[in-house]
Amino acid sequence: QTQEVVGALIAVAGPFTAARATVCNAPLFFVQPEARNSNGADLLLAAYLDWAQARNAFDASLPVLSGHKDVKQVGLWLERNGLAHTGDNFSKRI
């Protein structure tokens, strides 16, 4: 069976001192465009959530870049997978 890379994920876990809890964040979550209608994204997200759970995290967040052409579709997919929309990003193009 051949395997191919369909995406990439970088995640960090650290203390959130105000809540005395561990929080996880995935500042990079990328799936190749040709793999976005496969289960590759689902598997990558499941692996991230399992990783966060193994660290007894209070929560796991995954920001979506503002201006992403598929931001609504990505948001719906994340909600279908149990993530809640909990705010917005503020950014400045440099």
C-alpha positions in Angstrom: 0.0 0.0 0.0 1.4 3.4 -1.0 1.1 6.4 1.2 1.2 10.0 0.2 1.4 13.2 2.1 -1.9 15.1 1.7 -1.4 17.8 4.3 0.6 19.2 7.2 -0.2 20.2 10.7 1.8 22.1 13.3 0.4 22.2 16.8 1.5 23.5 20.2 0.3 22.8 23.7 1.0 25.1 26.6 -0.4 26.4 29.9 -3.2 28.9 30.0 -2.5 30.4 33.4 -5.8 32.2 33.8 -7.7 28.9 33.8 -4.8 26.8 35.1 -5.2 24.5 32.2 -3.4 23.3 29.1 -4.6 24.6 25.8 -3.7 23.4 22.3 -3.5 25.5 19.1 -2.8 24.4 15.5 -1.4 27.5 13.8 -0.8 25.5 10.6 -3.3 23.1 9.2 -3.0 22.6 5.5 -4.5 20.0 3.2 -3.4 19.8 -0.5 -6.3 21.1 -2.7 -6.6 17.8 -4.6 -7.0 16.0 -1.2 -9.7 18.3 0.3 -12.6 16.1 -0.8 -10.9 12.9 0.6 -10.8 11.7 4.2 -7.3 13.1 4.5 -8.4 16.3 6.2 -10.7 14.3 8.6 -7.8 12.0 9.6 -5.5 14.9 10.1 -8.0 16.7 12.3 -8.8 13.5 14.3 -5.1 13.0 14.9 -4.8 16.6 16.2 -7.8 16.3 18.5 -6.5 12.9 19.8 -3.1 14.6 20.4 -4.8 17.4 22.4 -6.8 14.9 24.4 -3.7 12.9 25.3 -2.4 16.1 26.8 -5.5 16.6 28.9 -6.1 19.9 27.2 -8.9 22.2 28.2 -9.5 23.0 24.6 -8.0 22.7 21.1 -8.3 25.5 18.7 -7.7 25.8 15.0 -7.7 29.3 13.5 -8.8 29.8 9.9 -7.0 32.5 8.0 -9.1 35.5 7.3 -9.4 36.0 3.6 -9.2 32.2 2.9 -11.3 31.7 -0.2 -13.2 28.7 1.4 -13.5 30.2 4.9 -17.2 29.4 5.2 -16.8 25.9 3.9 -13.9 25.2 6.2 -15.9 26.6 9.2 -18.8 24.4 8.4 -16.5 21.4 8.2 -14.9 22.2 11.5 -18.3 22.6 13.1 -19.4 19.2 11.7 -16.3 17.8 13.4 -17.2 19.2 16.8 -15.3 22.6 16.9 -17.2 25.7 17.8 -16.7 29.2 16.2 -15.5 31.1 19.3 -14.3 34.4 17.9 -12.5 36.1 15.1 -8.9 36.7 14.1 -7.4 40.2 13.9 -4.6 40.6 11.5 -2.7 43.2 9.5 -1.3 42.5 6.1 2.4 43.3 6.1 
